[in-house]
Amino acid sequence: MASRAYRGAVLFDAAGTLIELIEPVGETYARVAREFGVVQNADRLDIAFRHVFAHAPAMAFPEVAATEVPTHERAWWHRCVQETFASCQTDGETEDRFSTQQSFEHFFAALFAAMGDASAWRVVEGAFDVLRELRGSGFGIAIVSNFDFRLPALLDALQIAPLIDVLVLPSDVGAAKPDPALFERAIARLGVAPGNSVVVGDHPEQDIAAARNAGLRAVDVGSLATLGDLMKIIEEFGLH
């Protein structure tokens, strides 16, 4: 539970809202794969990944002990990456596939480390200013994300963590967005009612629709010219 009274709560998604990858997923996958002798088209990988990711089951493990969740999250990503490359392989080609399962395992370990490193990410333009302005105006700030166990270290390395009051991940509630449990956990910890809370995100279902269905207001970050425009919209909501 929060130790102070907040004027309202602003709950941010992470990837695609406050932070973003420096290069497309397909570019990173192709670049790391080349280090292991596998040549794949970055655009094809990007399209394949988006399809696999969109149809993957929720990365939530309610029956798993907290200490085991990272292992299951890593395995979830392993399946996604494996399916992404499998869908890009062509008959008769040898350079587009890993020679052995062990080769793929070494590749995946390198890729998983690369995607979880702060050097692969950047803070969205205007994010620091908005977070500081919200904090100075008396709002509680949370990140509510479907990211995995690597996010806290990323936020630390990108220097966002000191500006966040609460972080809620699927591992905290055994569910993933659009399940309202993540939003409910965040506002409960901040001590703010749903009607006095705003979700800012980029996903139509997991962020925008899910927030509204849970009784929270929502802002699609894609509707903003820059993240710096957010404060004006939040002020127009008249939170108190």
C-alpha positions in Angstrom: 0.0 0.0 0.0 1.2 3.5 -0.8 2.5 5.5 2.1 1.2 8.9 0.8 -2.0 10.2 -0.6 -2.0 10.7 -4.4 -4.1 13.1 -6.4 -4.6 10.3 -8.9 -2.8 7.4 -10.6 -1.2 7.1 -14.0 -0.4 3.6 -15.1 2.0 3.2 -18.0 2.6 0.2 -20.2 6.4 -0.3 -20.7 7.5 -1.5 -24.1 6.0 0.7 -26.8 5.0 3.4 -24.4 7.8 4.4 -22.1 10.6 2.4 -23.7 11.2 1.1 -27.2 13.6 -1.1 -29.0 16.3 0.7 -30.9 16.0 -1.6 -33.9 13.1 -3.8 -35.1 12.9 -7.3 -33.6 13.6 -8.9 -37.0 16.8 -7.0 -37.3 18.1 -8.1 -33.9 17.0 -11.7 -34.6 18.8 -11.8 -38.0 21.9 -10.1 -36.7 22.4 -12.5 -33.8 21.5 -15.5 -36.0 24.3 -14.5 -38.4 26.8 -14.9 -35.6 25.8 -18.6 -35.5 25.9 -19.1 -39.3 22.2 -18.7 -40.0 21.1 -16.3 -42.6 17.5 -15.1 -42.5 15.8 -12.0 -43.9 15.1 -9.5 -41.2 11.8 -8.4 -42.6 10.5 -11.9 -42.8 11.6 -12.6 -39.3 9.9 -9.4 -38.1 6.6 -10.4 -39.8 6.9 -14.0 -38.5 7.6 -12.8 -34.9 4.6 -10.5 -34.9 2.3 -13.3 -35.9 3.8 -15.7 -33.4 3.7 -13.2 -30.6 0.1 -12.1 -31.3 -1.1 -15.7 -31.1 1.0 -16.9 -28.2 -0.7 -17.8 -24.9 -0.5 -15.3 -22.1 2.9 -15.3 -20.4 1.3 -16.0 -16.9 1.9 -19.0 -14.7 -0.5 -18.8 -11.7 0.3 -22.3 -10.5 4.0 -21.8 -10.5 6.1 -20.8 -7.4 7.5 -17.3 -7.7 11.1 -18.6 -7.7 10.3 -20.7 -10.8 8.5 -18.0 -12.8 11.7 -16.7 -14.6 12.4 -20.2 -15.9 8.9 -20.5 -17.3 9.1 -17.0 -18.8 12.3 -17.8 -20.5 10.8 -21.1 -21.9 7.9 -19.0 -23.2 10.2 -16.8 -25.2 12.2 -19.9 -26.3 9.0 -21.3 -27.9 8.2 -17.9 -29.6 11.7 -17.6 -31.1 11.7 -21.2 -32.2 8.4 -20.9 -33.9 9.5 -17.6 -35.5 12.5 -19.2 -37.2 10.6 -22.4 -38.1 8.0 -20.4 -40.0 10.7 -18.7 -42.0 12.6 -21.8 -43.1 12.3 -22.7 -46.8 12.6 -26.1 -48.4 16.1 -27.0 -49.7 17.9 -24.1 -48.0 20.6 -24.9 -45.4 21.8 -21.4 -44.5 18.4 -20.4 -43.1 18.3 -23.0 -40.3 20.4 -24.1 -37.3 22.5 -27.1 -37.9 21.7 -28.7 -34.5 19.4 -28.1 -31.5 22.5 -27.3 -29.5 23.4 -24.5 -32.0 19.9 -23.1 -31.6 20.2 -23.2 -27.8 23.5 -21.2 -27.9 21.8 -18.7 -30.3 18.8 -18.4 -28.1 20.9 -17.7 -25.0 22.7 -15.0 -26.9 19.5 -13.5 -28.2 17.7 -13.6 -24.9 20.6 -11.8 -23.3 20.8 -9.2 -26.1 17.0 -8.4 -25.9 17.2 -8.0 -22.2 20.2 -5.7 -22.2 19.6 -1.9 -21.8 21.7 -1.3 -24.9 18.9 -2.7 -27.0 16.4 -0.2 -25.7 15.9 3.6 -25.3 13.5 5.8 -23.3 10.8 7.3 -25.5 11.3 11.0 -26.2 9.6 13.1 -23.5 9.1 10.2 -21.0 11.4 11.6 -18.4 9.8 15.1 -18.5 6.3 13.6 -18.2 7.2 11.4 -15.3 8.8 14.2 -13.4 5.8 16.5 -14.1 3.3 13.9 -13.0 5.2 13.3 -9.8 5.5 17.0 -9.1 1.8 17.4 -9.6 0.9 14.8 -7.0 0.2 11.7 -9.1 1.2 8.2 -8.2 3.0 6.5 -11.1 2.9 2.8 -12.0 4.2 0.6 -14.7 1.8 -2.2 -15.5 3.4 -4.5 -18.1 3.2 -7.9 -19.6 7.0 -7.9 -19.8 9.0 -10.6 -18.1 11.5 -10.8 -15.1 14.1 -8.7 -17.0 12.1 -5.5 -16.8 13.2 -4.3 -13.4 16.8 -4.4 -14.3 16.0 -2.6 -17.6 14.2 0.2 -15.8 17.1 0.6 -13.5 19.7 0.7 -16.3 17.5 3.2 -18.3 17.1 5.3 -15.1 13.3 5.2 -15.1 13.0 3.2 -11.9 13.5 6.1 -9.5 10.5 7.9 -11.1 8.1 4.9 -10.7 6.2 4.2 -7.5 4.8 0.8 -8.3 5.7 -1.9 -10.8 3.3 -4.7 -11.6 4.1 -7.7 -13.8 2.3 -10.9 -14.7 4.4 -12.7 -12.1 3.0 -10.5 -9.4 -0.7 -11.6 -9.9 -0.5 -14.8 -12.0 -2.2 -13.1 -14.9 -1.4 -10.9 -17.9 -3.2 -8.0 -19.5 -6.0 -7.7 -20.5 -6.9 -9.4 -17.2 -7.8 -6.5 -14.9 -5.9 -8.0 -12.0 -2.7 -6.1 -13.0 -4.5 -2.7 -13.0 -6.3 -3.6 -9.7 -3.0 -4.5 -8.0 -1.4 -1.2 -9.1 -4.1 1.1 -8.0 -4.6 -0.8 -4.7 -0.9 -0.3 -4.0 -1.2 3.4 -4.8 -4.4 3.7 -2.8 -6.3 5.3 -5.7 -9.8 4.5 -7.0 -10.3 3.2 -10.5 -12.2 6.4 -11.6 -9.2 8.5 -10.5 -6.7 6.4 -12.5 -5.5 6.6 -16.1 -3.8 3.9 -18.2 -1.4 5.0 -20.9 -0.5 2.3 -23.4 -0.2 1.3 -27.0 -2.2 -1.9 -27.3 -5.9 -1.6 -28.3 -7.0 -4.6 -26.3 -4.5 -5.2 -23.5 -4.2 -1.5 -22.5 -7.0 0.7 -23.8 -10.0 -1.6 -23.9 -8.9 -3.5 -20.8 -8.5 -0.3 -18.8 -11.9 1.0 -19.7 -13.5 -2.3 -19.0 -12.0 -2.1 -15.5 -13.4 1.3 -14.9 -10.1 3.3 -15.5 -9.6 6.0 -18.0 -7.3 5.3 -20.9 -5.0 7.2 -23.3 -3.7 5.6 -26.5 -0.1 6.7 -26.7 -0.4 6.5 -30.5 -2.9 9.4 -30.4 -0.3 11.7 -29.0 2.1 13.7 -31.1 4.7 13.3 -28.4 4.5 11.8 -24.9 4.9 15.4 -23.7 1.2 16.0 -24.7 0.0 13.5 -22.1 0.0 16.0 -19.2 -2.6 18.2 -20.8 -4.9 15.3 -21.5 -4.6 14.0 -17.9 -5.4 17.5 -16.6 -8.5 17.6 -18.8 -9.7 14.4 -17.0 -10.0 16.5 -13.9 -8.6 13.8 -11.5 -8.8 14.7 -7.8 
